[in-house]
Amino acid sequence: MQIKTAEFVISNQEVAKCPTNQLPEYAFIGRSNVGKSSLINMLTNQKNLAKTSGRPGKTQLINHFLINKIWFLVDLPGYGYARVSKSAKKTFQKFITAYFRERKQLVSAFVLVDIRHKPQPVDLAFMRWLGEHGIPFSIVFTKADKLRPKAIENHIESYKNILLETWEEFPNYFVTSSTNYDGKEALLNYIDSINTDLESSANKLPFQ
């Protein structure tokens, strides 16, 4: 897939105020400072579509970006160690879970994890929550340019060993680098293939 247009549509904290049309949505989420904004900008060929910051917790709203006029990329707030108040974190948690539970247009989530670190409890817990609620997702390993190929393999293997203790199979995954554009084509082609399947099935979304 080639992204020709990517435009900001709306930001909000209420699922009811998200776009009302039936275009498919792909939600990107991860711990604070995982490189989500950089990944979104890399995928969309834009430098500042998603606002990047050295301060964790920059994204604090549900952000909808219309891609090629036919699907939405949804940028969700990070979880983890964002430097915001406890009340704000509770608000994030509330509307993030509400989005995943209520948003009928959601097709799949992409859970971003920093490949440099060992599996983090908060990431594993969130993946488990998605699985328990029947929400399709892929893992997106970020910052792959920071490690050698063998180290990347070892870190992915660590995730496999942990998840396969309780999961029947390892989730679909991508290895990416916003610096080197690694994984861009594979991830976008994956979304494109799903969109093609949706079109061939009379535009019916999985949760309708």
C-alpha positions in Angstrom: 0.0 0.0 0.0 1.1 3.5 -0.8 -0.2 6.3 1.5 -1.0 9.2 -0.7 -3.1 11.3 1.8 -3.1 11.4 5.6 -5.1 14.1 7.3 -6.0 14.8 10.9 -9.8 14.6 11.6 -10.5 14.9 15.3 -9.2 14.5 18.8 -11.4 13.7 21.8 -11.8 11.7 25.0 -15.3 10.3 24.3 -15.9 7.4 22.0 -19.3 8.8 21.2 -17.6 11.7 19.5 -15.5 9.6 17.2 -16.3 9.8 13.5 -19.7 8.4 12.7 -19.0 6.8 9.3 -18.2 3.1 8.9 -14.6 3.3 7.6 -12.3 0.7 9.1 -10.1 1.7 12.0 -6.6 0.5 13.0 -5.6 1.6 16.5 -2.0 2.1 17.6 -1.2 2.0 21.3 1.8 1.3 23.5 3.7 2.3 26.6 4.7 6.0 26.9 7.9 6.8 24.9 7.7 3.6 22.8 8.1 5.6 19.6 4.5 5.6 18.5 4.4 9.1 17.0 7.6 8.5 15.1 6.2 5.3 13.7 3.0 6.9 12.6 4.9 9.7 10.9 7.1 7.1 9.2 4.1 5.1 8.0 2.3 8.2 6.6 5.4 9.8 5.0 4.9 13.0 7.1 7.2 14.6 9.6 4.6 16.1 12.0 1.3 14.3 11.5 1.6 12.8 15.0 3.3 15.1 17.5 6.6 13.7 18.8 8.1 14.7 22.1 10.9 13.8 24.4 8.4 14.0 27.3 6.5 10.7 27.9 2.7 10.9 27.8 2.4 13.5 25.0 -0.6 11.8 23.4 -3.5 12.3 25.8 -6.5 12.0 23.4 -8.0 9.6 20.8 -6.6 11.0 17.6 -8.2 10.0 14.2 -6.2 10.4 11.0 -7.9 9.7 7.7 -5.7 7.7 5.4 -6.2 7.6 1.6 -9.8 8.7 2.3 -10.7 5.0 3.0 -9.5 4.1 6.5 -8.6 5.6 9.8 -5.3 5.3 11.7 -6.2 5.9 15.4 -3.5 7.2 17.7 -4.3 6.3 21.3 -2.7 7.5 24.5 0.3 5.7 25.8 0.1 3.7 29.1 2.8 3.2 31.7 5.0 5.8 33.2 3.7 9.0 31.6 4.3 12.0 33.8 0.6 12.9 34.3 -1.6 13.0 37.4 -3.2 9.8 38.8 -6.6 11.2 37.9 -5.5 11.7 34.3 -4.2 8.2 34.1 -7.5 6.9 35.3 -9.2 8.9 32.6 -6.9 7.5 30.0 -7.6 4.0 31.1 -11.4 4.6 31.1 -11.6 6.0 27.6 -9.0 3.6 26.1 -10.9 0.6 27.3 -14.2 2.2 26.3 -12.8 2.7 22.8 -11.8 -1.0 22.4 -15.1 -2.2 23.9 -17.5 0.1 22.1 -15.9 1.1 18.8 -17.6 -1.0 16.1 -15.4 0.3 13.3 -12.3 -1.1 15.0 -10.7 -3.8 12.8 -7.4 -4.4 14.6 -5.0 -3.0 17.2 -1.3 -2.6 17.0 0.5 -2.9 20.3 3.9 -1.2 20.2 6.7 -2.5 22.3 10.3 -1.3 22.5 12.4 -4.2 21.2 15.4 -3.2 23.3 13.7 -4.2 26.6 12.7 -7.5 28.0 8.9 -8.2 28.1 7.3 -5.7 30.4 4.4 -6.7 32.7 2.2 -3.8 31.6 2.5 -4.8 27.9 1.8 -8.4 28.6 -1.2 -7.5 30.8 -2.6 -5.3 28.0 -2.2 -8.0 25.4 -3.9 -10.4 27.7 -6.8 -7.9 28.1 -7.2 -7.6 24.4 -7.2 -11.4 24.0 -9.8 -11.9 26.7 -12.0 -9.4 25.0 -11.6 -11.0 21.6 -9.9 -7.9 20.0 -7.6 -8.8 17.1 -4.1 -7.3 17.5 -0.5 -7.4 16.2 2.6 -6.7 18.1 4.8 -4.0 16.6 8.4 -4.1 17.8 9.9 -0.6 17.6 13.4 0.9 17.5 14.9 -2.2 15.8 17.8 0.0 14.5 19.1 0.1 18.1 19.9 -3.7 18.1 21.9 -6.2 16.1 19.9 -8.8 14.2 20.7 -11.6 16.7 19.6 -9.5 19.6 16.4 -8.8 17.9 15.8 -12.5 17.4 16.5 -13.1 21.1 14.1 -10.5 22.3 11.3 -11.8 20.0 12.0 -15.3 21.3 11.6 -14.0 24.9 8.2 -12.7 24.0 7.3 -16.0 22.3 8.4 -18.1 25.3 6.3 -16.0 27.8 3.2 -15.6 25.7 3.0 -19.3 24.6 2.9 -20.3 28.2 -0.8 -19.2 28.2 -1.6 -18.5 24.5 -2.3 -21.1 21.8 -0.2 -19.2 19.3 2.1 -16.2 19.1 0.3 -13.1 17.8 1.1 -11.6 14.4 4.1 -9.3 14.7 6.2 -6.7 12.8 9.8 -5.5 13.5 10.1 -1.8 12.7 12.4 1.2 12.8 11.2 4.7 12.2 14.8 5.7 11.5 15.5 3.0 8.8 11.9 2.6 7.6 12.1 -1.1 8.5 8.8 -2.9 8.6 6.9 -0.1 6.9 6.0 -2.0 3.7 5.0 -5.2 5.6 2.8 -3.4 8.1 1.0 -1.3 5.4 0.5 -4.3 3.1 -1.0 -6.1 6.1 -3.6 -3.3 6.6 -4.2 -3.2 2.8 -4.9 -6.9 2.7 -7.5 -6.6 5.5 -9.1 -3.7 3.8 -9.3 -5.7 0.6 -11.0 -8.6 2.4 -13.5 -6.1 4.0 -14.4 -4.7 0.6 -14.9 -8.2 -0.8 -17.3 -9.0 2.0 -19.6 -6.1 1.4 -17.7 -3.8 3.8 -18.8 -5.7 6.8 -16.5 -5.0 9.8 -15.6 -7.9 12.2 -17.5 -6.5 15.2 -20.8 -5.5 13.4 
